C-alpha cells in the first residue's frame, strides 16, 4: 500500500492579500496553482488559481519514524494562507495509518510547525496585506489520506476494494485503532459521503479526515476542493466569532446610549462598525463563493457538496446571516427611537414658538 498523507492548515491573516504584486516569498518564486478539470468543463471559465510556493522537503524524525516532509503554501486574495504538508508512505494496511492522525515532529505537534511557518510568512508578506489580523489567527486543520497503489487490487477494482474494506476505512477516518469496535451505524455514517468517478478511483469525506484512492496517482484536484472547503470553514468560524464580539460591544453601546437619553445622541460609532462589518462579510462571502465554482466539472462539484455537508458550511453561513439580521433589527429599533424622540423635540419647539408668537401678538396689541 503506497500513498501520501496530506495535512491541511488554513490561517486567516488579513482582510486581503495583494497577490498580484508578489514576486518572491521565502526566496521562492510563486506560481499559479492549476488542476485538471473534466472534459465537459467550459474552456472560457477560469477556476481560481491561488499563488503557490513549494518549499524544499525535509527529512525529519517523527512519531511514526523518519519521514520526508514537503511543505506547500497557497496565498489567497481573501487574506488566507493555506499551508499543507505532504508525507509519502508505504505500509501494509490501513490500520497502520491511524498513527498519522496525531503526528509529532521532534516531539511537537505538526500544528506548531505550521503555526511557525504562518508567522514567518506573515512577517514576509506584511507589505502586501491589508488590515492584518490583530492577534494570532486560529488554525483550521484537516487530514487527507491518499492511496495510489494497493496490493492485490487490479486496475479498475477500487470500488470493490472500498466496499469490502469499509470497516477499516471508517476506523482510519475516525481514528479508531480497533476497527471491530465500530458499530454498523457508525460505519454507514462515516462512509455516507463516498464518491467515485471511474473504477480506478474512490473518495470518502468525513468531518476530520478524508480518504482518496486513485490508481493514476493524481488526486491534486480533489485535495484542492477539500482545501477550499476547509478554508471556508475557517472564514465562517472567524465571522461568527467576530459577530459575537460585536454583539457584546453593541449591547454595551446601546446600554450607554439608553442611559444618557439625550435628544441628539445616537450610537453612531456602533452603526458605522456594523456597516463596515456588513461590507466585509458581503465581500468575503462573494469572494469565497467565487473560488469554489467548478462549472462543468460535476465530479469536483460533488466532492465540494460532500465537504459542505460534512463541515456544515450551510449551517455556519445561515448562522452568520441570522446574526446580521438580528443586528439590523436591533439598530433599526434604535434608529426609530432616536427619530421619534427628535421629532417630539421638534414638535415641542414648534408649539413653544407658536405660544411665544401668540404672547407677542397679545402684548403688542395692548
Phi and psi in degrees as a GROMACS rama.xvg file:
@    title "Ramachandran Plot"
@    xaxis  label "Phi"
@    yaxis  label "Psi"
@TYPE xy
-129.342  140.508  UNK-2
-179.643  -155.825  UNK-3
-143.455  139.229  UNK-4
-99.7075  129.811  UNK-5
-116.657  123.422  UNK-6
-103.822  123.423  UNK-7
-108.004  134.806  UNK-8
-134.75  123.669  UNK-9
-109.368  129.833  UNK-10
-126.112  125.884  UNK-11
-90.2919  110.838  UNK-12
-109.849  -15.5446  UNK-13
-166.414  174.546  UNK-14
-73.8917  -29.8029  UNK-15
-159.64  146.925  UNK-16
-120.393  123.237  UNK-17
-81.4159  77.9358  UNK-18
-65.8958  -26.0428  UNK-19
-63.9926  -21.77  UNK-20
-94.458  -6.03144  UNK-21
-83.7907  127.393  UNK-22
-113.226  -25.4072  UNK-23
-153.882  138.962  UNK-24
-138.37  126.86  UNK-25
51.9169  41.9196  UNK-26
63.8376  15.799  UNK-27
-117.345  144.768  UNK-28
-88.177  119.383  UNK-29
-72.4885  154.585  UNK-30
-134.83  150.833  UNK-31
-70.6973  130.265  UNK-32
-75.1302  133.995  UNK-33
-129.109  144.721  UNK-34
-126.534  159.031  UNK-35
-79.7573  141.581  UNK-36
-119.266  165.324  UNK-37
-64.6585  161.128  UNK-38
-64.3606  -22.8144  UNK-39
-84.9132  -6.0056  UNK-40
-68.4596  132.588  UNK-41
-59.2023  136.979  UNK-42
-71.139  -22.9676  UNK-43
-92.8043  2.72268  UNK-44
-99.2069  119.936  UNK-45
-95.6278  121.259  UNK-46
-79.1274  138.142  UNK-47
-54.6667  132.356  UNK-48
-122.259  93.6342  UNK-49
-69.0815  151.505  UNK-50
-65.4084  136.776  UNK-51
-128.089  143.17  UNK-52
-126.305  126.687  UNK-53
-102.983  115.666  UNK-54
-91.8608  162.068  UNK-55
-67.5718  138.086  UNK-56
-68.545  151.713  UNK-57
-122.233  143.224  UNK-58
-93.2833  115.541  UNK-59
-131.991  156.39  UNK-60
-86.5459  131.594  UNK-61
-132.446  178.962  UNK-62
-70.1516  -11.8416  UNK-63
-111.967  15.1489  UNK-64
107.258  -168.362  UNK-65
-78.2725  127.941  UNK-66
-132.941  160.591  UNK-67
-98.2341  120.142  UNK-68
-109.157  116.254  UNK-69
-113.804  112.482  UNK-70
-89.1794  144.976  UNK-71
-132.174  148.17  UNK-72
-130.873  133.115  UNK-73
-116.655  134.188  UNK-74
-106.784  120.564  UNK-75
-106.24  140.067  UNK-76
-56.665  -28.9082  UNK-77
-78.728  13.1646  UNK-78
88.0841  22.307  UNK-79
-115.784  137.282  UNK-80
-105.517  126.322  UNK-81
-110.525  114.418  UNK-82
-106.707  131.013  UNK-83
-128.184  147.208  UNK-84
-122.509  130.686  UNK-85
-111.171  131.513  UNK-86
-128.087  109.503  UNK-87
-71.19  151.851  UNK-88
-148.689  160.53  UNK-89
-137.318  125.448  UNK-90
-147.702  168.225  UNK-91
-88.915  -25.8355  UNK-92
-153.39  166.128  UNK-93
-65.4628  -30.6539  UNK-94
-58.2348  -33.1242  UNK-95
-68.5787  -18.1452  UNK-96
-84.9244  -12.3576  UNK-97
-57.8826  -36.1079  UNK-98
-64.1417  -19.5487  UNK-99
-73.9165  -15.4588  UNK-100
-58.5397  -45.4363  UNK-101
-112.66  55.8759  UNK-102
-67.0141  136.923  UNK-103
-121.37  146.745  UNK-104
-118.041  115.887  UNK-105
60.4111  31.9742  UNK-106
86.3885  -6.08536  UNK-107
-111.008  144.021  UNK-108
-58.593  148.01  UNK-109
-61.3588  -28.5178  UNK-110
-54.4343  -39.3835  UNK-111
-66.1959  -37.7303  UNK-112
-65.2006  -39.7339  UNK-113
-63.7983  -41.128  UNK-114
-63.9982  -38.5484  UNK-115
-65.0497  -42.0109  UNK-116
-65.6442  -37.924  UNK-117
-61.8102  -43.7776  UNK-118
-62.4556  -40.3024  UNK-119
-64.2533  -43.3366  UNK-120
-66.3993  -38.9417  UNK-121
-62.319  -40.8577  UNK-122
-65.264  -42.6888  UNK-123
-71.8678  -30.3306  UNK-124
-96.3495  8.00939  UNK-125
-53.59  -37.6758  UNK-126
-69.134  -17.2166  UNK-127
-106.6  4.52115  UNK-128
-104.357  133.931  UNK-129
-101.85  132.261  UNK-130
52.2388  65.3092  UNK-131
-58.9221  149.256  UNK-132
-60.0062  129.656  UNK-133
-69.6152  -18.1013  UNK-134
-135.763  169.453  UNK-135
-58.8145  123.089  UNK-136
-71.7981  141.542  UNK-137
-71.2049  161.414  UNK-138
-111.411  139.985  UNK-139
-110.114  112.62  UNK-140
-107.356  151.178  UNK-141
-155.536  145.976  UNK-142
-118.856  133.191  UNK-143
-123.017  123.589  UNK-144
-98.0839  122.859  UNK-145
-116.87  128.542  UNK-146
-117.927  133.997  UNK-147
-118.115  -17.7363  UNK-148
-143.841  128.4  UNK-149
-126.545  123.499  UNK-150
-60.3842  130.147  UNK-151
87.5085  -4.10622  UNK-152
-103.226  114.774  UNK-153
-75.2099  159.459  UNK-154
-54.6195  128.519  UNK-155
91.1721  2.61615  UNK-156
-105.382  16.9858  UNK-157
-66.2868  -48.6468  UNK-158
-57.7661  -38.1814  UNK-159
-65.141  -41.8988  UNK-160
-60.052  -41.7709  UNK-161
-63.6232  -38.6829  UNK-162
-65.9109  -40.8746  UNK-163
-79.8711  -14.777  UNK-164
-116.351  29.2781  UNK-165
-59.166  -40.0142  UNK-166
-64.8899  -44.2251  UNK-167
-66.8707  -37.0018  UNK-168
-65.2158  -45.5813  UNK-169
-62.1143  -40.3331  UNK-170
-63.5601  -40.0958  UNK-171
-62.5458  -45.7491  UNK-172
-72.3702  -26.3725  UNK-173
-97.878  6.78062  UNK-174
60.1641  35.9494  UNK-175
-96.6712  112.877  UNK-176
-70.7713  -22.6879  UNK-177
-117.064  95.1745  UNK-178
-55.4803  -34.3689  UNK-179
-65.0183  -14.5737  UNK-180
-74.4265  -21.0551  UNK-181
-73.6177  137.96  UNK-182
-81.4642  164.105  UNK-183
-63.5082  -36.4089  UNK-184
-61.6194  -43.5615  UNK-185
-67.2079  -37.5304  UNK-186
-63.8242  -45.7137  UNK-187
-61.6901  -41.6779  UNK-188
-65.7575  -41.9605  UNK-189
-65.0665  -36.713  UNK-190
-92.9976  7.48819  UNK-191
-58.4962  -40.899  UNK-192
-97.241  69.0542  UNK-193
-105.685  142.223  UNK-194
-139.16  154.078  UNK-195
-153.715  135.795  UNK-196
-102.648  -41.4546  UNK-197
-129.557  -179.585  UNK-198
-77.9409  0.462847  UNK-199
-108.686  5.1371  UNK-200
-140.573  161.358  UNK-201
-162.704  143.656  UNK-202
-144.888  143.611  UNK-203
-138.79  132.349  UNK-204
-113.058  126.014  UNK-205
-119.034  -179.646  UNK-206
-63.3115  -42.9174  UNK-207
-111.105  -11.7405  UNK-208
-158.148  162.348  UNK-209
-138.854  157.083  UNK-210
-122.033  129.337  UNK-211
-122.729  129.207  UNK-212
-121.252  126.932  UNK-213
-150.433  113.303  UNK-214
-69.2667  -12.8201  UNK-215
-77.2525  -17.3091  UNK-216
84.6569  1.23791  UNK-217
-108.223  115.355  UNK-218
-139.477  18.5022  UNK-219
-60.9103  -34.8546  UNK-220
-65.7848  -43.8795  UNK-221
-68.3969  -40.7316  UNK-222
-60.3658  -40.6188  UNK-223
-62.4979  -40.8813  UNK-224
-62.84  -44.7674  UNK-225
-62.3204  -39.6557  UNK-226
-61.026  -42.1373  UNK-227
-65.9806  -40.704  UNK-228
-64.9481  -39.8937  UNK-229
-62.9632  -37.801  UNK-230
-63.4888  -44.6039  UNK-231
-60.4542  -41.6584  UNK-232
-60.2863  -43.337  UNK-233
-59.218  -44.0963  UNK-234
-65.0312  -44.0708  UNK-235
-67.4011  -36.5545  UNK-236
-58.2531  -46.9296  UNK-237
-66.7516  -40.2972  UNK-238
-63.7486  -42.4997  UNK-239
-62.825  -43.6499  UNK-240
-64.7783  -39.8276  UNK-241
-64.3048  -40.2148  UNK-242
-68.4256  -37.1806  UNK-243
-60.5705  -45.0914  UNK-244
-65.4622  -36.7834  UNK-245
-67.6621  -35.6928  UNK-246
-57.8493  -45.7501  UNK-247
-61.3245  -45.2927  UNK-248
-63.7073  -37.8502  UNK-249
-65.4631  -41.9551  UNK-250
-63.3244  -41.0079  UNK-251
-62.5396  -42.7273  UNK-252
-64.2789  -43.053  UNK-253
-70.1143  -35.5063  UNK-254
-64.2639  -42.6636  UNK-255
-63.3898  -41.0379  UNK-256
-64.8141  -44.6935  UNK-257
-69.5266  -26.7045  UNK-258
-72.2954  -38.5337  UNK-259
-70.659  -45.2677  UNK-260
54.0114  44.216  UNK-261
-89.7053  146.358  UNK-262
-63.5456  -37.2332  UNK-263
-108.014  27.9111  UNK-264
-107.204  150.575  UNK-265
-158.681  155.077  UNK-266
-76.7239  61.8636  UNK-267
-64.2858  -38.7451  UNK-268
-61.552  -45.6223  UNK-269
-66.312  -37.2096  UNK-270
-66.0002  -40.1167  UNK-271
-63.7473  -40.4499  UNK-272
-63.7577  -40.6398  UNK-273
-61.0182  -44.7127  UNK-274
-62.3241  -40.6159  UNK-275
-64.4687  -41.5076  UNK-276
-64.1515  -42.7826  UNK-277
-60.7352  -41.9879  UNK-278
-64.4398  -43.2609  UNK-279
-62.7068  -44.2076  UNK-280
-66.9746  -42.7549  UNK-281
-61.4395  -44.4628  UNK-282
-63.0262  -46.0027  UNK-283
-62.5761  -44.3649  UNK-284
-61.1247  -43.5755  UNK-285
-64.3422  -44.4431  UNK-286
-67.9683  -41.8433  UNK-287
-65.7324  -38.046  UNK-288
-64.2677  -40.5872  UNK-289
-64.0349  -35.431  UNK-290
-79.7846  -2.95673  UNK-291
-113.477  31.3129  UNK-292
-96.078  116.472  UNK-293
-117.305  62.8512  UNK-294
-62.1739  123.708  UNK-295
90.9603  -26.3218  UNK-296
-96.6868  88.4928  UNK-297
-69.6227  -28.0908  UNK-298
-67.6185  -44.8868  UNK-299
-63.5687  -34.4891  UNK-300
-64.3654  -38.9618  UNK-301
-65.6401  -39.59  UNK-302
-61.5156  -43.82  UNK-303
-62.8585  -42.4357  UNK-304
-63.6814  -34.7516  UNK-305
-64.1402  -42.8009  UNK-306
-64.5471  -42.098  UNK-307
-60.1334  -39.7853  UNK-308
-68.5811  -46.1877  UNK-309
-66.8912  -38.5732  UNK-310
-86.9757  -2.73177  UNK-311
56.1341  40.6789  UNK-312
-63.4642  -36.4641  UNK-313
-61.8196  -39.5972  UNK-314
-64.1626  -44.9831  UNK-315
-63.0997  -42.3893  UNK-316
-63.9605  -41.7338  UNK-317
-64.7203  -39.6228  UNK-318
-62.3336  -43.9265  UNK-319
-62.4567  -43.8654  UNK-320
-62.2726  -41.7665  UNK-321
-63.5354  -39.3374  UNK-322
-67.751  -34.7969  UNK-323
-66.4237  -39.9018  UNK-324
-63.301  -41.5026  UNK-325
-62.5043  -40.7604  UNK-326
-65.5919  -41.9361  UNK-327
-59.3399  -44.4128  UNK-328
-64.6953  -42.2959  UNK-329
-59.7301  -48.1129  UNK-330
-78.3464  -22.0031  UNK-331
-66.2727  -38.8582  UNK-332
-62.1916  -42.0514  UNK-333
-65.8118  -42.1615  UNK-334
-60.5676  -43.4634  UNK-335
-62.9935  -42.7052  UNK-336
-63.7427  -42.9834  UNK-337
-62.5891  -44.8061  UNK-338
-63.4402  -44.5404  UNK-339
-61.3403  -42.2758  UNK-340
-70.1095  -35.3009  UNK-341
-68.7023  -39.5029  UNK-342
-64.3268  -38.3695  UNK-343
-61.9628  -42.0467  UNK-344
-63.2376  -44.5578  UNK-345
-64.6972  -39.4411  UNK-346
-63.1248  -39.2245  UNK-347
-64.2771  -39.3685  UNK-348
-64.3067  -41.8764  UNK-349
-62.9142  -44.2191  UNK-350
-61.9762  -42.3106  UNK-351
-62.5227  -42.9302  UNK-352
-64.0052  -37.8971  UNK-353
-63.427  -41.9937  UNK-354
-64.5115  -43.8865  UNK-355
-60.2227  -40.2975  UNK-356
-63.5894  -42.7228  UNK-357
-63.7396  -43.334  UNK-358
-63.2398  -41.7219  UNK-359
-63.3206  -42.8239  UNK-360
-63.3488  -39.6646  UNK-361
-64.146  -45.5087  UNK-362
-73.0778  -32.4138  UNK-363
-67.6069  -36.7719  UNK-364
-65.7576  -30.7549  UNK-365
